Amino acid sequence: MFALILLFAFQLEAKIIHQYFQKIESNGSHIGYAILQEEHLADKNQMVVTSFVKTNQLGGNIIEGIKAYSDVSQLAPISYQYTLMVGDKNKIIDAVVRKGSLFTTTTENGTKKTTQTKIDENSFFSTFLVPRMLRKGLAVDKNFKFSAIAEEDASVSEGRAQILELTKINGQEAYKLVNDYKNNRFYSYISPEGKVLKTENPITKINTITVDSKKNAVGSIAYPEVVLKTLFGKVP
């Protein structure tokens, strides 16, 4: 936990575009929650996507935090920090993009390694998929082929997202997408404003649903306010 606090200790003033809670379920059981936030740092000309996931014992007792930075104009990748804690095991990735390469320092259970990976000029951090799609315009039958950097392992994979239909989730208009990425297929429901209202994974049977309050997302699961304040700048 202390490592997560240190990693996200520096915050900047930002304009919040989206911030919302999601409830995570597995086969209908509540196993965790997620907090998602998208910000604009006007003084740095950057966009920031921050996410936090916490699961209970049924969900593996996982804590995961991501803070990814891209430029405003093209949403090109700049840097990101990733932390995963499962029990007494931890993994921290500190990554930065320079001159067409992704440089990473990964510390896993006390062992540190560095890597350099050449990336395509159109590659981006996977957390920015929806903002990039939104800029290109959402429409039924539209396909988005992409090359994205997965924050959890700093790997680069080709992917595709296709908009299947316009539907509704809890009374809200939403585009249903099928996402194929890293040998995995899942479905997302995105509002016209770029808010992820729901995800469904037919393989893992793990789904998320955006809810209207922290209480509905968190339930009785621990809510580490110190970590959250450090990651988001204030307790969501």
N, C-alpha and C positions, 0 to 999 in steps of 0.2 A: 504493500500500500504506500509506503514511504517513497518508493521509486516513482510511482505514478504522480505523487504530489510534486516531486522535484522536476519531473519531466515537463509538466505543464505550468510551471511557476510564473511564466511571463505572459502577461495579457495586455492587449491594446484596446483603446476605445473603439467601438464598432457599432454599426447600424444593423440590427437584427432583421433579417428578411423572413425567416421561418424559425420557429422553435415549437416543438410539440413532443408529446409522449406517445409511446406505443406499448401495448401489452403483447407479450410473447407467449404463445401457446403451443403445446405439443399434444396432438391427439385430444384436443379440447381441455387440457389441463394447463393452468397458469404456471409457467416456469420462469418468468422473468419480465424485464421491462427494458425499453430503450428510450433514450432522449436524443433527439436530432436537432441540430441548429445550423442555420446558414447565415453568414454575416458578410457585410461589406466594410472593409477597412479603407476609408476614403483617403487617409493620409499616406497609406502605403500602396494604394491602387491595387488592392488584393481582395480576393474572395476567400472566405474561410468556411470549411464544413467541419463541424465537430459532432462526434457521436459518443455515446456512453451506453454500454450494455451491462446489465447485472442479472444473473440467474440464481435461482435457489438450488437446493441439493438435487432436486429432480432434473434440473437443467444443467448440472455439472459444476455448480458453484463457480461460475465464470465472472470475471470482471474484465471488460475490454474498453479501451479508450482510444479514439483517433482524433487527431487535429491535423487537417490538411489545408495547405495554402496554394492558391493558384492566382495568376494575374487576372485582372478584370476583363481586359480586351478579348483574349482568346481562351481564357480558362486553362492556359498552359500551366503545367505543374511547376511548382517552386520547391516546396519541402513538405514533409509531414513527420509526425511523431505517432508511434503506435505502441500501446502497452497491453499485454495480456497477462492476467494472473489466474491461475487455476490451482487452488489449494496453496501449497508452499512453493509452487513452481511459477516462474515468471519469464516473460520475454519482452524486450524493449527494442524497437527499431527507430533509429533516427536517420532520416533520409533527406537528401537534397539533390536537385537537378542542376547540373552545370554542363554547358557546351554539349548538349545532346546525350549526356550520360547520367544515370542514376547512381549516386554514391550512397551507400548505406553502412551504418554501424549497428550491428545486432548483438545484443547482450542477452544470452539465454542461460538462466541458472548459473550466473557467474562467469560464463565463458563468452568472450567477445570475439567477433570476427567482422571484417570489412569486405565489401564487394563493390565492384563497378560494373554496371550493365548498360550497354548501348541501347538507347530507345529511339523509336521513330519520332519524327518531328510532330506528328499528330497524336502521339500517346498522351494520356492524361491519367490522373488518379481516379480510381474506380468510384470514389465517393462523389465525383463531379458528373457522373453519367446523366442524372436527371437535369441539372442545370444546363448542361450542354445540349441535351435533347430539346429543352424548352426554348433555347435560343434559335434552334433550327425549325421550330414549329411542330406542334403535336397535331396529328391528323390520322384518322383510321386508315389502316393498310400501309402506313409509312414505315420504312425499314431504316434502322440505324446500325451500320457496321462500324466497329471501333476497335482500337487497341488500347487497353487499359492496364494500369499498374495496380496490382492487388496489394493493399496496404499491409495485410497480415503476413505476407511473406516476400514482399518486394519483387514478385514475379510479374512478367508482362505477358498477357494473353489476348488473343483475338476474341471478340465477342459480337453478338448481334442482339438487338432489341427490336421487336416488331409490335406495332400497335394493332390489336385485334378488333377492338370495338369500343364504342362509347357507352358506358353503363352508369350505374349509381351505386355508391357505397354509403350506407346509413343516410340516405337522402341527398348525398353530395354527388355531383357529376364527376365521373372519373374515366380516364382512359385505361383500358386493360391491356397490359403489355406482356409478351412472353420474352423472357431474357435467357439467352444461352451464353454462358461464360464459365471458363475454367471447368469444362466437362460437367456442368451442372445446369439444370433448367428450372426456372421458377417464374412465377407470375407476380406482376406488380400492378397496382391500381393507383394512378397518378392524377391529381387534380389538375385542372387547366393552369393553375398558378405554380405547379411544380411541387406540390406537397404529396408525399407518399402516404396514401390512405390505408393501404393494406398490401401485404405480400403473402404468397402461398407457395410452399415448396412441396410438391407431390412426392419427392424422394425422401427427404428427411422428416416430412410430416410436421415441420415447424412453421408456424404462421405468425405474422404480426398484424396488429390492427391499431390504427391511430385512435386514441380515446380523448375524451374531452377534459380529463383532469389527471393530475398526478396520482391521486388516490386510486383511480380505476386502473392505472398502469402498474403501480407499485404493489398495492395490496399489503401483505405482511412481510414482504421482502425488504432486506436492509437497504437503507438510503444513506450512503456515506457523504454527508454534507461537506466535510473538509475537502475531500477529493473533488466533488462536483463544483465547489466554489473555485478551486484552483483551475479546473479544466474549462469551465464556462465563464469564469469571471465573477459570477455570483451564483447562489444556489437556485437552480431552476424551480 
